[in-house]
Amino acid sequence: MTTLVTGFEPFGGSKVNSSELVVKALDSLGQPNVVTAVLPTSYRRAEAQIGDLLRAHRPDTLLMLGLAEPTPKIRFEQVALNLDDSESTDNDGDLRMRGRIVEGAPVGYWSSLQLDRMADATRRHGERVLFSHDAGGFVCNHVFFTAAHLVATVYPATRCGFVHLPALSSSDKRLPRFVEIVRSWIKE
């Protein structure tokens, strides 16, 4: 069973991205059957990279992580929407508002991860959780929808979903706990 775990590089003037910190720490553990990657915060480049990663590794599970600074909770995204809609530019300066990601594709895809079990594991580690209706309109949602569409049309045996993490710094004492939480999700 192969699990692919992705995070994102910093964006919007930030020097750190919680998802990148967790993915790099997870990678340093050298877990068998776990592949990690840090995606660029770029619509175009992240879309290409997630497609390449799915083709190369054909994972049983794709767990994508992102940063949601305004919330202190771990946020489980329930739906990937076929919509780019953000007033912020990505790291390449690309601004996308009110546009479909894939013409002719469904409005959205449900996460196929076991979110309730993942939430229970998160609570057992002492972190609060939030179930979110969608992953927003920025690059996180773009990659989630792109991956979910590929899973639905090309890799139907792959489970796929997205989780937003709260802001952490590299010296945050919660970082090791977040890595353990992600490891527990992989076991689930």
C-alpha positions as CSV (number, residue, x, y, z in Angstrom):
1,M,0.0,0.0,0.0
2,T,1.6,3.3,-1.1
3,T,0.6,6.6,0.4
4,L,1.5,9.9,-1.3
5,V,1.6,12.9,1.0
6,T,1.9,16.4,-0.4
7,G,2.3,19.8,1.1
8,F,2.9,23.3,-0.3
9,E,5.8,25.8,-0.4
10,P,5.2,29.1,1.4
11,F,3.1,31.7,-0.3
12,G,1.8,35.2,0.1
13,G,4.9,36.6,1.6
14,S,5.1,33.9,4.3
15,K,8.5,32.3,5.0
16,V,7.0,29.0,6.2
17,N,4.1,26.7,5.3
18,S,2.9,24.2,7.9
19,S,2.2,21.6,5.3
20,E,5.7,21.8,4.0
21,L,7.2,21.4,7.5
22,V,5.1,18.3,8.2
23,V,5.8,16.7,4.8
24,K,9.6,17.3,5.2
25,A,9.6,16.0,8.7
26,L,7.6,12.9,7.6
27,D,10.0,12.4,4.7
28,S,13.0,12.4,7.1
29,L,11.5,9.4,8.9
30,G,12.0,7.3,5.8
31,Q,8.7,5.4,6.2
32,P,8.3,2.5,3.8
33,N,5.6,2.9,1.2
34,V,5.2,6.6,2.0
35,V,6.1,9.1,-0.8
36,T,6.3,12.8,0.0
37,A,6.4,15.9,-2.2
38,V,6.2,19.6,-1.7
39,L,4.2,21.3,-4.4
40,P,4.7,24.8,-5.7
41,T,2.0,27.3,-4.8
42,S,1.3,27.7,-8.5
43,Y,-1.9,26.7,-10.2
44,R,-0.1,25.6,-13.4
45,R,3.0,24.0,-11.9
46,A,1.2,22.2,-9.0
47,E,-1.4,20.8,-11.4
48,A,1.4,19.4,-13.6
49,Q,3.3,18.0,-10.6
50,I,0.3,16.3,-9.0
51,G,-0.5,14.6,-12.3
52,D,3.1,13.5,-12.7
53,L,3.2,12.1,-9.1
54,L,0.0,10.1,-9.6
55,R,1.3,8.6,-12.8
56,A,4.7,7.8,-11.3
57,H,3.6,6.3,-8.0
58,R,0.0,5.2,-8.6
59,P,-0.7,5.5,-4.8
60,D,-3.4,3.7,-3.0
61,T,-4.0,6.9,-1.0
62,L,-3.3,10.5,-1.9
63,L,-3.3,12.8,1.2
64,M,-2.8,16.4,0.3
65,L,-2.0,19.0,3.0
66,G,-2.2,22.7,2.9
67,L,-2.1,25.8,5.2
68,A,-5.2,27.5,6.6
69,E,-3.7,30.3,8.7
70,P,-6.9,31.8,10.2
71,T,-8.0,28.6,12.0
72,P,-6.4,26.9,15.0
73,K,-8.0,23.6,14.1
74,I,-7.1,20.9,11.6
75,R,-9.6,21.3,8.8
76,F,-10.9,18.3,6.9
77,E,-12.0,19.3,3.4
78,Q,-15.1,17.4,2.4
79,V,-15.4,18.5,-1.3
80,A,-13.1,19.6,-4.1
81,L,-14.9,22.2,-6.2
82,N,-14.4,22.7,-9.9
83,L,-13.8,26.4,-9.3
84,D,-10.7,28.7,-9.2
85,D,-11.9,31.8,-7.4
86,S,-9.4,33.8,-5.3
87,E,-8.4,37.5,-5.2
88,S,-4.8,36.4,-4.4
89,T,-2.2,35.7,-6.9
90,D,-0.2,32.4,-6.8
91,N,3.6,32.5,-6.5
92,D,3.8,32.9,-10.3
93,G,1.6,36.0,-10.2
94,D,-1.4,34.1,-11.7
95,L,-4.8,35.4,-10.6
96,R,-7.8,33.2,-11.2
97,M,-11.3,34.3,-10.5
98,R,-14.7,32.6,-11.2
99,G,-13.2,30.0,-13.6
100,R,-13.8,26.3,-14.0
101,I,-10.7,24.1,-13.4
102,V,-11.8,21.4,-15.9
103,E,-14.5,22.2,-18.5
104,G,-17.2,19.5,-18.7
105,A,-16.2,18.0,-15.3
106,P,-18.6,17.7,-12.4
107,V,-19.1,20.6,-10.0
108,G,-17.2,18.8,-7.3
109,Y,-15.8,15.5,-5.9
110,W,-16.2,14.2,-2.4
111,S,-13.1,13.4,-0.5
112,S,-12.7,9.6,-0.5
113,L,-10.6,9.5,2.7
114,Q,-12.0,8.2,5.9
115,L,-12.5,11.6,7.4
116,D,-14.4,10.5,10.6
117,R,-11.6,8.0,11.5
118,M,-9.0,10.6,10.8
119,A,-10.8,13.2,12.9
120,D,-11.0,10.7,15.8
121,A,-7.3,10.0,15.5
122,T,-6.6,13.8,15.5
123,R,-8.7,14.3,18.7
124,R,-6.8,11.4,20.4
125,H,-3.6,13.5,19.8
126,G,-5.2,16.5,21.5
127,E,-5.9,18.6,18.5
128,R,-9.3,20.2,17.6
129,V,-10.9,19.4,14.2
130,L,-13.2,21.2,11.8
131,F,-15.1,19.7,8.9
132,S,-15.1,22.2,6.0
133,H,-17.5,22.2,3.0
134,D,-14.7,22.9,0.5
135,A,-11.1,23.8,0.2
136,G,-11.6,27.4,-0.9
137,G,-10.8,28.8,-4.3
138,F,-7.0,29.1,-4.3
139,V,-4.3,26.6,-5.3
140,C,-5.2,24.1,-2.5
141,N,-8.7,23.5,-4.0
142,H,-7.2,23.6,-7.5
143,V,-4.8,20.7,-6.7
144,F,-7.5,18.8,-4.8
145,F,-10.0,19.1,-7.7
146,T,-7.3,18.2,-10.3
147,A,-6.2,15.1,-8.3
148,A,-9.8,14.1,-7.5
149,H,-10.7,14.4,-11.2
150,L,-7.7,12.2,-12.2
151,V,-8.7,9.7,-9.6
152,A,-12.3,9.6,-10.8
153,T,-11.3,9.3,-14.5
154,V,-7.9,7.5,-14.5
155,Y,-7.0,6.0,-11.1
156,P,-10.3,4.9,-9.5
157,A,-8.6,2.7,-6.9
158,T,-6.9,5.6,-5.3
159,R,-8.4,7.3,-2.2
160,C,-7.9,11.0,-2.3
161,G,-8.5,14.0,0.0
162,F,-7.2,17.2,1.4
163,V,-6.6,18.5,4.9
164,H,-5.7,22.1,5.9
165,L,-3.3,22.5,8.9
166,P,-3.1,25.6,11.1
167,A,-0.1,27.8,11.0
168,L,3.1,26.4,12.6
169,S,6.7,27.6,12.8
170,S,9.7,25.3,12.5
171,S,10.2,25.7,16.2
172,D,6.6,25.1,17.2
173,K,6.3,22.3,19.8
174,R,3.2,21.0,18.0
175,L,5.2,20.1,14.9
176,P,6.2,16.6,16.1
177,R,2.6,16.0,17.2
178,F,1.3,17.0,13.7
179,V,3.7,14.6,12.1
180,E,2.4,11.8,14.4
181,I,-1.1,12.7,13.5
182,V,-0.3,12.4,9.8
183,R,1.4,9.0,10.5
184,S,-1.8,7.9,12.3
185,W,-3.9,8.9,9.3
186,I,-1.6,6.8,7.1
187,K,-2.2,3.8,9.3
188,E,-6.0,4.4,9.2
